[in-house]
């Protein structure tokens, strides 16, 4: 059995993701805008620094591929994993 190092995994992932449409539908785009307006921008203002999104919207196909749960709020544009890279924000 062959194991992939980090570079091999990144290469494989880049090939796979090129075949998945991860574009949000209009209703999901509205949810993403609400997430920005009501959560991410206020967090940025509170932390006083950039808010980095580590993981955000995923299509159902992509979510299944990465092992996400079926009812993940990422598939509806209502969730994001973030960091501010500051002590206050983390």
Buried (B, 14 or more C-beta within 10 A) or exposed (E): EEEEEEEEEEEEEEEEEEEEEEEBEEEBEEBBEEBBEEBBEEBBEEBEBEBEEEEBBBBEEBBBBEEBEEEBBBBBBBBBEBEBEEEEBE
